Every structure is written in structure tokens, then in C-alpha cells.
Amino acid sequence: MKAKQKMKPLPNLSFRVLPELKGAIDNAAAADDRTVSSFVQKVLKDHLIENGFLKRSKPRVNKK
């Protein structure tokens, strides 16, 4: 059995937003059944891919 490798911590990104933007993000994240962090990461990633700043990653395949 292979031992699980520890993942390196991901870098943090912190910024301020207007209260109405924070409320909208909270609502959108909840509607998508995600944490705010996960939702913001998804929205940013989708935007960066659509605008050519990031390459689309290959889908992960779970090996059992």
C-alpha cells in the first residue's frame, strides 16, 4: 500500500470587497453548494481560461 504524500499548502490571496459584492458572492457560492473560497477560485479560473491567461487542465482520473 502506498503512503499518502502530504500536499504543500496553497498560497493565500486576500483582498477587500464591497459589502454588496460579498453578499452576492456568499449567495452564489451557497447556490452552487461551494465554500466562498472554492467558488471564487472556480470563477477566477474560468475567467482566466476563457481569456487565454491559463490553459485548460486535463480532467483528473481517479485510479483505484
Backbone as JSON Lines, residues from 0, in Angstrom:
{"i":0,"aa":"M","n":[0.84,-1.18,0.0],"ca":[0.0,0.0,0.0],"c":[0.89,1.25,0.0]}
{"i":1,"aa":"K","n":[0.58,2.2,-0.88],"ca":[1.37,3.42,-0.94],"c":[0.97,4.38,0.17]}
{"i":2,"aa":"A","n":[1.97,5.03,0.74],"ca":[1.71,6.05,1.75],"c":[1.24,7.32,1.03]}
{"i":3,"aa":"K","n":[0.28,8.0,1.62],"ca":[-0.2,9.25,1.04],"c":[0.86,10.33,1.21]}
{"i":4,"aa":"Q","n":[1.07,11.11,0.14],"ca":[2.01,12.21,0.2],"c":[1.31,13.44,0.75]}
{"i":5,"aa":"K","n":[2.02,14.2,1.57],"ca":[1.46,15.44,2.09],"c":[1.44,16.48,0.98]}
{"i":6,"aa":"M","n":[0.31,17.15,0.86],"ca":[0.21,18.23,-0.12],"c":[0.8,19.5,0.48]}
{"i":7,"aa":"K","n":[1.5,20.25,-0.36],"ca":[2.03,21.52,0.1],"c":[0.87,22.5,0.27]}
{"i":8,"aa":"P","n":[0.95,23.37,1.27],"ca":[-0.13,24.34,1.44],"c":[-0.21,25.26,0.21]}
{"i":9,"aa":"L","n":[-1.42,25.61,-0.16],"ca":[-1.61,26.51,-1.29],"c":[-1.37,27.96,-0.86]}
{"i":10,"aa":"P","n":[-0.92,28.8,-1.78],"ca":[-0.72,30.21,-1.43],"c":[-2.05,30.88,-1.09]}
{"i":11,"aa":"N","n":[-1.98,31.88,-0.23],"ca":[-3.16,32.64,0.14],"c":[-3.29,33.88,-0.72]}
{"i":12,"aa":"L","n":[-4.52,34.32,-0.94],"ca":[-4.81,35.56,-1.64],"c":[-5.87,36.28,-0.82]}
{"i":13,"aa":"S","n":[-5.59,37.5,-0.44],"ca":[-6.52,38.23,0.42],"c":[-6.8,39.59,-0.2]}
{"i":14,"aa":"F","n":[-8.08,39.98,-0.22],"ca":[-8.44,41.3,-0.75],"c":[-9.76,41.73,-0.14]}
{"i":15,"aa":"R","n":[-10.04,43.02,-0.21],"ca":[-11.27,43.59,0.34],"c":[-12.3,43.75,-0.77]}
{"i":16,"aa":"V","n":[-13.56,43.58,-0.41],"ca":[-14.65,43.77,-1.37],"c":[-15.76,44.58,-0.71]}
{"i":17,"aa":"L","n":[-16.57,45.21,-1.54],"ca":[-17.72,45.95,-1.04],"c":[-18.71,44.98,-0.38]}
{"i":18,"aa":"P","n":[-19.43,45.43,0.63],"ca":[-20.38,44.54,1.32],"c":[-21.4,43.89,0.38]}
{"i":19,"aa":"E","n":[-21.9,44.63,-0.61],"ca":[-22.89,44.05,-1.52],"c":[-22.26,42.98,-2.42]}
{"i":20,"aa":"L","n":[-20.99,43.14,-2.77],"ca":[-20.29,42.12,-3.54],"c":[-20.07,40.87,-2.69]}
{"i":21,"aa":"K","n":[-19.69,41.06,-1.43],"ca":[-19.5,39.92,-0.52],"c":[-20.8,39.15,-0.36]}
{"i":22,"aa":"G","n":[-21.91,39.87,-0.2],"ca":[-23.21,39.21,-0.07],"c":[-23.57,38.41,-1.3]}
{"i":23,"aa":"A","n":[-23.3,38.99,-2.48],"ca":[-23.59,38.29,-3.74],"c":[-22.71,37.05,-3.89]}
{"i":24,"aa":"I","n":[-21.45,37.16,-3.51],"ca":[-20.54,36.0,-3.58],"c":[-21.01,34.91,-2.62]}
{"i":25,"aa":"D","n":[-21.38,35.29,-1.41],"ca":[-21.89,34.31,-0.44],"c":[-23.1,33.57,-1.0]}
{"i":26,"aa":"N","n":[-24.04,34.32,-1.58],"ca":[-25.26,33.72,-2.12],"c":[-24.96,32.81,-3.31]}
{"i":27,"aa":"A","n":[-24.08,33.27,-4.2],"ca":[-23.73,32.46,-5.38],"c":[-23.0,31.18,-4.97]}
{"i":28,"aa":"A","n":[-22.11,31.28,-3.99],"ca":[-21.39,30.1,-3.51],"c":[-22.36,29.09,-2.9]}
{"i":29,"aa":"A","n":[-23.29,29.57,-2.1],"ca":[-24.27,28.68,-1.48],"c":[-25.15,28.03,-2.54]}
{"i":30,"aa":"A","n":[-25.56,28.79,-3.55],"ca":[-26.4,28.25,-4.62],"c":[-25.66,27.17,-5.41]}
{"i":31,"aa":"D","n":[-24.32,27.29,-5.48],"ca":[-23.5,26.32,-6.21],"c":[-22.98,25.21,-5.27]}
{"i":32,"aa":"D","n":[-23.44,25.24,-4.01],"ca":[-23.05,24.27,-2.98],"c":[-21.53,24.22,-2.83]}
{"i":33,"aa":"R","n":[-20.91,25.39,-2.73],"ca":[-19.46,25.53,-2.57],"c":[-19.14,26.46,-1.41]}
{"i":34,"aa":"T","n":[-17.91,26.37,-0.93],"ca":[-17.43,27.38,0.0],"c":[-17.15,28.64,-0.8]}
{"i":35,"aa":"V","n":[-17.06,29.77,-0.12],"ca":[-16.73,31.02,-0.8],"c":[-15.37,30.88,-1.48]}
{"i":36,"aa":"S","n":[-14.41,30.3,-0.79],"ca":[-13.07,30.12,-1.35],"c":[-13.11,29.29,-2.64]}
{"i":37,"aa":"S","n":[-13.82,28.17,-2.59],"ca":[-13.93,27.3,-3.76],"c":[-14.65,28.0,-4.91]}
{"i":38,"aa":"F","n":[-15.7,28.76,-4.59],"ca":[-16.45,29.47,-5.62],"c":[-15.6,30.54,-6.29]}
{"i":39,"aa":"V","n":[-14.9,31.34,-5.5],"ca":[-14.06,32.41,-6.06],"c":[-12.95,31.8,-6.91]}
{"i":40,"aa":"Q","n":[-12.35,30.71,-6.46],"ca":[-11.3,30.04,-7.24],"c":[-11.85,29.56,-8.57]}
{"i":41,"aa":"K","n":[-13.06,28.98,-8.57],"ca":[-13.68,28.48,-9.8],"c":[-13.97,29.63,-10.77]}
{"i":42,"aa":"V","n":[-14.55,30.71,-10.25],"ca":[-14.89,31.87,-11.11],"c":[-13.62,32.47,-11.71]}
{"i":43,"aa":"L","n":[-12.58,32.65,-10.9],"ca":[-11.33,33.2,-11.41],"c":[-10.69,32.28,-12.44]}
{"i":44,"aa":"K","n":[-10.67,30.98,-12.16],"ca":[-10.07,30.02,-13.09],"c":[-10.82,30.02,-14.42]}
{"i":45,"aa":"D","n":[-12.15,29.98,-14.37],"ca":[-12.95,30.0,-15.59],"c":[-12.67,31.26,-16.41]}
{"i":46,"aa":"H","n":[-12.59,32.4,-15.74],"ca":[-12.3,33.67,-16.43],"c":[-10.91,33.64,-17.08]}
{"i":47,"aa":"L","n":[-9.92,33.16,-16.35],"ca":[-8.55,33.13,-16.87],"c":[-8.43,32.18,-18.06]}
{"i":48,"aa":"I","n":[-9.13,31.06,-18.03],"ca":[-9.12,30.13,-19.16],"c":[-9.8,30.76,-20.37]}
{"i":49,"aa":"E","n":[-10.98,31.34,-20.15],"ca":[-11.74,31.94,-21.25],"c":[-10.99,33.09,-21.94]}
{"i":50,"aa":"N","n":[-10.11,33.76,-21.2],"ca":[-9.39,34.91,-21.74],"c":[-7.94,34.6,-22.09]}
{"i":51,"aa":"G","n":[-7.57,33.32,-22.11],"ca":[-6.26,32.91,-22.58],"c":[-5.11,33.1,-21.61]}
{"i":52,"aa":"F","n":[-5.38,33.35,-20.33],"ca":[-4.31,33.53,-19.36],"c":[-3.9,32.23,-18.69]}
{"i":53,"aa":"L","n":[-4.73,31.19,-18.85],"ca":[-4.48,29.91,-18.21],"c":[-4.94,28.81,-19.14]}
{"i":54,"aa":"K","n":[-4.13,27.76,-19.25],"ca":[-4.52,26.63,-20.1],"c":[-5.51,25.75,-19.35]}
{"i":55,"aa":"R","n":[-6.45,25.19,-20.1],"ca":[-7.42,24.27,-19.52],"c":[-6.67,23.02,-19.07]}
{"i":56,"aa":"S","n":[-6.92,22.59,-17.84],"ca":[-6.24,21.4,-17.32],"c":[-6.98,20.15,-17.77]}
{"i":57,"aa":"K","n":[-6.23,19.06,-17.84],"ca":[-6.83,17.78,-18.21],"c":[-7.66,17.28,-17.04]}
{"i":58,"aa":"P","n":[-8.8,16.62,-17.32],"ca":[-9.61,16.08,-16.21],"c":[-8.83,15.05,-15.42]}
{"i":59,"aa":"R","n":[-9.05,15.02,-14.12],"ca":[-8.39,14.04,-13.26],"c":[-9.07,12.7,-13.4]}
{"i":60,"aa":"V","n":[-8.28,11.66,-13.38],"ca":[-8.82,10.3,-13.42],"c":[-8.46,9.65,-12.09]}
{"i":61,"aa":"N","n":[-9.48,9.2,-11.39],"ca":[-9.24,8.51,-10.11],"c":[-8.86,7.07,-10.37]}
{"i":62,"aa":"K","n":[-7.68,6.69,-9.92],"ca":[-7.23,5.31,-10.06],"c":[-7.44,4.6,-8.74]}
{"i":63,"aa":"K","n":[-8.06,3.45,-8.8],"ca":[-8.3,2.69,-7.56],"c":[-7.44,1.47,-7.51]}
